[in-house]
Amino acid sequence: MSRHHVAVVGAGKIGGMIAALLQGSGDYQVKMLDQSVEALGALDVPHVTTEALDVSDLGKLTEALKGCDAVISAAPFFLTPVIAQAAKDADCHYLDLTEDVASTAEVEKIAEGANKAFAPQCGLAPGFVSIAGYDLAKQFDSLEDLHLRVGALPRYPTNKLKYNLTWSTDGLINEYCNPCLAIENGELTKVPALAGLQHFSLDGVDYEAFNTSGGLGSLSETLKGKVQSLRYLSIRYPGHRDIMELLLKDLGFINKRELLKEVMEDSIPVTMQDRVLIFITATGMKDGRFQQKSYSHVVNDREIMGKHWSGIQITTAASICATLDLMMEGKLNAIGFVKQESINLHDFLSNRFGSLYNNGDTDHETPGNQMAA
């Protein structure tokens, strides 16, 4: 069986794990593209080829993608449109991890008339949470509300924010600053980030959740007219939101995002010891009764293939790799714009990469014989 040729753009923490999962499965040959020679040099994944180039240069990127079956963007959101256009010009499938609403709209336009699939927002949120949320929504005869909550949290918080950096700082700031899509009273609308504060407990631990941008993905359009209230919220330990509101609103960092990024990256340590918490609730009518159903799941950092990976790396990389795998297996539409909620939850969790959400509690801890630790 011949391998699928895949280009991964972005040699960061998430891109590195995507490359490791795909290359280690034995079914993919991965080429890593990044403009940073240092980042490519630090990539520790056997048999992955690397190429340093300016990925913002459409012509050069298109040339680099020729002959590839698919390209995965693990690059910053502002590079999304050029990478998607290069994928179309090179005639290969396109997948990304962006949570940025405007960038995703650009991808949908580029996907028009394409011969291959364009699947944006394939990470954790948006991504897996859309798949799980839509699966829950479909269990009701009529849906009243659906609230999706996700958090990548340090297992050992020590600072006042009770937070450590676990993924893209640009993406995090976007979430806290940009307007949030929601459905309220049955109407598609925008609500402010950091608003809509909720408190809840799971397994004896207290949490807070509040509106953040980008996590709903295309689910807001899919459920428009079918639900009264739809919201996406980020989960944090209590007190985090108030401090971020002070920084962004009272001190004006919402208009100084580059400075905020510098302050956060200088002051908040990165951690690989994290847990990803997913908590979804839905209410509606089922069999003539008003009912509530919930979905909760935790994915911890752990060792896979002899390396230690953070929970956010595992959930994000596993999601996009599972989406690609399902596409290659013919279980997902391989032409045009692909919505995450079109993926069947059972198919996802049964997939060799999607099964990594099981924290290693099943026989599918590693996605292939060559990937055993």
C-alpha positions as CSV (number, residue, x, y, z in Angstrom):
1,M,0.0,0.0,0.0
2,S,1.5,3.4,-1.0
3,R,1.8,6.1,1.5
4,H,-0.2,9.3,1.3
5,H,2.0,12.4,0.9
6,V,1.1,15.2,3.4
7,A,2.7,18.6,3.9
8,V,2.4,20.1,7.4
9,V,2.9,23.9,7.5
10,G,4.2,25.1,10.9
11,A,6.9,23.3,12.9
12,G,5.6,24.3,16.3
13,K,4.4,22.2,19.2
14,I,1.2,21.1,17.5
15,G,2.7,20.7,14.1
16,G,5.4,18.5,15.5
17,M,2.9,16.1,17.1
18,I,0.8,16.0,13.9
19,A,4.0,15.0,12.0
20,A,4.9,12.4,14.6
21,L,1.4,10.8,14.5
22,L,1.1,10.7,10.7
23,Q,4.6,9.6,10.0
24,G,4.6,7.0,12.8
25,S,1.4,5.4,11.5
26,G,3.3,4.0,8.5
27,D,0.6,5.2,6.1
28,Y,1.8,8.8,5.6
29,Q,5.0,10.4,4.3
30,V,5.2,13.9,5.9
31,K,7.0,16.9,4.6
32,M,7.3,19.8,7.2
33,L,7.3,23.4,5.9
34,D,8.3,26.4,7.9
35,Q,10.2,29.6,7.3
36,S,12.2,29.1,10.5
37,V,15.3,27.0,10.0
38,E,15.7,26.8,13.8
39,A,12.2,25.3,14.2
40,L,12.8,22.8,11.5
41,G,16.1,21.8,13.0
42,A,14.5,21.3,16.4
43,L,11.9,18.9,14.9
44,D,12.6,15.4,16.3
45,V,10.5,13.1,14.1
46,P,12.3,10.3,12.2
47,H,11.9,10.1,8.4
48,V,10.1,13.5,8.1
49,T,11.5,15.6,5.4
50,T,11.8,19.4,5.9
51,E,11.9,22.5,3.7
52,A,12.5,26.0,4.8
53,L,10.5,28.6,2.8
54,D,8.5,31.7,3.2
55,V,5.0,30.2,3.6
56,S,3.4,33.6,3.0
57,D,4.7,33.5,-0.6
58,L,1.8,31.9,-2.6
59,G,3.9,30.9,-5.6
60,K,6.7,29.2,-3.5
61,L,4.2,27.5,-1.3
62,T,2.1,26.2,-4.2
63,E,5.2,24.8,-5.8
64,A,6.2,23.0,-2.5
65,L,2.7,21.5,-2.3
66,K,2.7,20.0,-5.8
67,G,2.5,16.2,-5.6
68,C,1.0,16.2,-2.1
69,D,-2.3,14.5,-1.3
70,A,-3.1,17.0,1.5
71,V,-1.7,20.0,3.4
72,I,-2.3,20.6,7.1
73,S,-1.9,24.1,8.3
74,A,-0.6,24.3,11.9
75,A,0.5,27.9,11.2
76,P,-0.8,31.2,12.7
77,F,-4.4,32.1,11.7
78,F,-3.3,35.1,9.6
79,L,-1.6,32.7,7.1
80,T,-4.7,30.6,6.6
81,P,-6.0,32.2,3.4
82,V,-2.7,32.0,1.5
83,I,-2.1,28.3,2.6
84,A,-5.7,27.4,1.5
85,Q,-5.2,29.1,-1.8
86,A,-1.9,27.3,-2.4
87,A,-3.7,24.0,-1.6
88,K,-6.3,24.8,-4.2
89,D,-3.7,25.8,-6.8
90,A,-1.7,22.6,-6.1
91,D,-4.9,20.5,-6.2
92,C,-4.5,18.9,-2.7
93,H,-6.9,18.5,0.3
94,Y,-6.7,21.3,2.9
95,L,-7.1,21.0,6.7
96,D,-6.4,23.6,9.4
97,L,-6.7,24.3,13.1
98,T,-7.8,27.9,13.0
99,E,-10.3,29.3,15.5
100,D,-10.4,32.6,13.6
101,V,-13.9,33.3,12.1
102,A,-12.8,35.6,9.3
103,S,-10.1,33.2,8.1
104,T,-12.5,30.4,8.0
105,A,-14.9,32.5,5.9
106,E,-12.0,33.0,3.4
107,V,-11.4,29.2,3.3
108,E,-15.1,28.6,2.5
109,K,-14.8,31.1,-0.4
110,I,-11.7,29.4,-1.7
111,A,-13.3,26.0,-1.5
112,E,-16.0,27.0,-4.0
113,G,-15.4,25.0,-7.2
114,A,-12.5,23.0,-5.7
115,N,-11.8,19.4,-6.7
116,K,-10.5,18.5,-3.2
117,A,-11.8,18.9,0.3
118,F,-11.3,22.0,2.4
119,A,-11.8,21.2,6.1
120,P,-10.9,24.1,8.4
121,Q,-11.2,24.2,12.2
122,C,-10.2,20.6,12.7
123,G,-8.6,20.9,16.2
124,L,-10.2,20.7,19.6
125,A,-12.4,23.8,19.7
126,P,-13.6,24.3,17.1
127,G,-13.2,20.7,15.9
128,F,-13.9,17.8,18.3
129,V,-16.2,19.8,20.5
130,S,-18.4,20.5,17.4
131,I,-18.6,16.8,16.6
132,A,-19.5,15.8,20.2
133,G,-21.9,18.7,20.6
134,Y,-23.8,18.0,17.4
135,D,-24.0,14.3,18.4
136,L,-25.6,15.4,21.7
137,A,-28.0,17.8,19.9
138,K,-29.2,15.1,17.5
139,Q,-30.5,13.0,20.5
140,F,-33.4,15.5,21.1
141,D,-36.6,15.8,19.3
142,S,-36.4,19.5,19.7
143,L,-33.4,21.4,21.1
144,E,-33.7,24.2,23.7
145,D,-30.1,25.0,24.5
146,L,-26.6,23.7,23.8
147,H,-23.6,25.0,25.7
148,L,-20.1,23.9,24.7
149,R,-17.3,24.4,27.3
150,V,-13.6,23.6,26.8
151,G,-10.5,24.4,28.7
152,A,-6.8,23.5,28.5
153,L,-5.8,23.9,32.1
154,P,-2.5,23.5,34.1
155,R,-2.7,20.5,36.4
156,Y,-0.6,22.5,39.0
157,P,-1.6,26.2,38.8
158,T,0.5,28.4,41.0
159,N,0.0,32.0,39.8
160,K,-2.8,34.5,40.3
161,L,-4.2,33.7,36.9
162,K,-4.2,30.0,37.7
163,Y,-3.1,29.5,34.2
164,N,-0.1,28.5,32.1
165,L,0.5,28.9,28.4
166,T,-0.3,25.6,26.6
167,W,-0.9,26.7,23.0
168,S,-0.8,29.7,20.6
169,T,-0.6,33.0,22.5
170,D,-2.0,34.8,19.4
171,G,-5.0,32.4,19.4
172,L,-5.6,32.8,23.1
173,I,-5.6,36.6,22.8
174,N,-8.0,36.4,19.8
175,E,-10.4,34.3,21.9
176,Y,-10.4,36.9,24.7
177,C,-10.8,40.0,22.5
178,N,-12.9,39.2,19.4
179,P,-16.7,39.1,19.4
180,C,-18.3,35.6,19.9
181,L,-20.9,34.0,17.6
182,A,-23.9,32.7,19.5
183,I,-27.5,32.0,19.2
184,E,-29.8,33.7,21.6
185,N,-33.6,33.5,21.6
186,G,-33.3,31.5,18.4
187,E,-31.4,34.3,16.5
188,L,-27.8,34.2,15.4
189,T,-25.9,37.1,17.1
190,K,-22.6,38.2,18.5
191,V,-21.9,38.5,22.2
192,P,-18.9,40.0,23.9
193,A,-15.9,37.9,25.0
194,L,-15.4,37.4,28.8
195,A,-19.2,37.8,29.3
196,G,-21.8,35.2,30.2
197,L,-19.9,33.9,33.3
198,Q,-20.9,30.5,34.6
199,H,-19.7,28.5,37.6
200,F,-19.8,24.7,38.0
201,S,-18.0,21.8,39.6
202,L,-16.9,18.5,38.2
203,D,-15.4,15.7,40.3
204,G,-15.1,18.0,43.3
205,V,-13.2,20.8,41.5
206,D,-14.6,24.3,41.0
207,Y,-14.4,26.0,37.6
208,E,-15.7,29.1,35.8
209,A,-16.6,29.4,32.1
210,F,-17.2,32.5,29.9
211,N,-17.7,33.5,26.3
212,T,-14.7,33.3,24.0
213,S,-14.5,33.7,20.3
214,G,-14.1,31.0,17.6
215,G,-15.0,27.8,19.4
216,L,-18.4,27.3,17.7
217,G,-17.0,27.0,14.2
218,S,-19.8,26.3,11.6
219,L,-22.1,24.8,14.3
220,S,-23.8,28.2,14.6
221,E,-25.0,28.1,11.0
222,T,-25.8,24.4,11.2
223,L,-28.1,24.8,14.2
224,K,-29.6,28.2,13.3
225,G,-33.3,27.9,13.6
226,K,-33.0,24.7,15.5
227,V,-31.9,25.8,18.9
228,Q,-32.9,28.7,21.2
229,S,-29.5,29.2,22.9
230,L,-26.1,28.1,21.6
231,R,-22.9,29.2,23.2
232,Y,-19.2,28.4,23.4
233,L,-17.3,29.1,26.6
234,S,-13.7,28.6,27.8
235,I,-13.2,26.8,31.1
236,R,-10.7,28.3,33.6
237,Y,-10.1,28.1,37.4
238,P,-12.2,30.7,39.3
239,G,-10.8,34.2,39.3
240,H,-9.1,34.0,35.9
241,R,-11.7,35.9,34.0
242,D,-11.7,38.9,36.3
243,I,-8.0,39.4,36.0
244,M,-8.2,39.2,32.2
245,E,-11.0,41.7,32.1
246,L,-8.8,44.1,34.2
247,L,-6.0,43.7,31.7
248,L,-8.0,43.9,28.6
249,K,-10.6,46.5,29.4
250,D,-9.5,48.5,32.4
251,L,-5.8,48.7,31.4
252,G,-6.6,48.9,27.7
253,F,-4.6,45.9,26.4
254,I,-7.5,45.0,24.1
255,N,-6.0,47.7,21.8
256,K,-2.4,46.7,22.4
257,R,-2.4,43.0,21.5
258,E,1.2,42.7,20.5
259,L,2.2,44.2,23.8
260,L,-0.1,41.9,25.7
261,K,1.4,38.9,23.9
262,E,4.9,40.1,24.9
263,V,3.8,40.5,28.5
264,M,2.1,37.1,28.7
265,E,5.0,35.2,27.0
266,D,7.5,36.9,29.3
267,S,5.5,36.4,32.5
268,I,3.4,33.3,32.2
269,P,5.4,30.0,32.0
270,V,4.6,27.3,29.5
271,T,3.6,23.9,30.9
272,M,3.4,20.4,29.4
273,Q,1.6,19.2,32.5
274,D,-2.0,20.0,31.6
275,R,-5.5,18.6,31.2
276,V,-8.1,19.3,28.6
277,L,-11.6,19.5,30.0
278,I,-14.6,19.2,27.8
279,F,-18.1,19.7,29.3
280,I,-21.2,20.0,27.1
281,T,-24.8,20.3,28.2
282,A,-28.0,20.2,26.2
283,T,-31.6,20.6,27.1
284,G,-34.7,20.0,25.0
285,M,-37.7,17.7,24.4
286,K,-37.2,14.0,24.1
287,D,-40.1,11.4,24.1
288,G,-42.5,14.1,25.2
289,R,-40.4,15.2,28.3
290,F,-38.1,18.1,28.9
291,Q,-34.7,16.6,29.5
292,Q,-31.0,17.5,30.0
293,K,-28.1,15.5,28.7
294,S,-24.4,16.1,29.3
295,Y,-21.1,15.0,27.9
296,S,-17.9,15.4,29.9
297,H,-14.4,14.2,29.1
298,V,-10.9,14.9,30.3
299,V,-7.7,14.2,28.4
300,N,-4.4,14.4,30.3
301,D,-0.8,14.9,29.2
302,R,1.0,11.7,28.9
303,E,3.6,9.6,27.0
304,I,2.9,8.4,23.5
305,M,5.5,6.8,21.2
306,G,8.2,7.3,23.8
307,K,7.6,11.1,24.1
308,H,5.7,13.2,26.6
309,W,3.0,15.3,25.0
310,S,0.7,17.9,26.6
311,G,-3.1,17.4,26.7
312,I,-3.7,20.2,24.2
313,Q,-1.1,18.8,21.8
314,I,-2.8,15.3,22.0
315,T,-6.4,16.6,21.5
316,T,-5.5,19.1,18.8
317,A,-3.2,16.8,16.8
318,A,-5.4,13.7,17.2
319,S,-8.4,15.6,15.9
320,I,-6.9,16.8,12.6
321,C,-5.1,13.5,12.0
322,A,-8.4,11.6,12.5
323,T,-10.2,14.0,10.1
324,L,-7.5,13.4,7.5
325,D,-7.7,9.6,8.1
326,L,-11.5,9.5,7.7
327,M,-11.2,11.5,4.5
328,M,-8.6,9.1,3.1
329,E,-10.8,6.2,4.1
330,G,-13.8,7.6,2.3
331,K,-15.8,8.1,5.5
332,L,-15.9,11.9,4.9
333,N,-16.7,14.1,2.0
334,A,-13.6,14.6,-0.1
335,I,-14.8,17.5,-2.2
336,G,-15.6,21.1,-1.2
337,F,-16.1,22.7,2.2
338,V,-16.3,20.2,5.1
339,K,-18.0,21.1,8.4
340,Q,-16.7,19.4,11.5
341,E,-20.2,18.4,12.7
342,S,-20.5,16.3,9.5
343,I,-18.1,13.8,11.2
344,N,-19.8,11.0,13.0
345,L,-18.7,10.9,16.7
346,H,-18.4,7.1,16.7
347,D,-16.3,7.1,13.6
348,F,-14.0,9.7,15.1
349,L,-13.5,7.9,18.4
350,S,-13.1,4.5,16.7
351,N,-10.3,6.0,14.5
352,R,-6.7,5.2,15.4
353,F,-5.9,8.8,16.0
354,G,-9.3,9.8,17.5
355,S,-8.9,7.0,20.0
356,L,-6.1,9.0,21.6
357,Y,-8.9,10.9,23.4
358,N,-9.3,7.8,25.5
359,N,-6.2,8.6,27.6
360,G,-4.7,5.2,26.8
361,D,-7.4,3.3,28.6
362,T,-8.1,1.2,25.5
363,D,-6.1,-1.1,23.2
364,H,-5.9,1.8,20.7
365,E,-3.4,3.9,22.6
366,T,-1.1,4.0,19.6
367,P,-2.4,4.5,16.0
368,G,-0.4,1.8,14.3
369,N,2.1,-1.0,15.0
370,Q,5.0,1.3,14.1
371,M,3.9,3.8,16.8
372,A,4.2,1.6,19.8
373,A,6.1,3.2,22.7
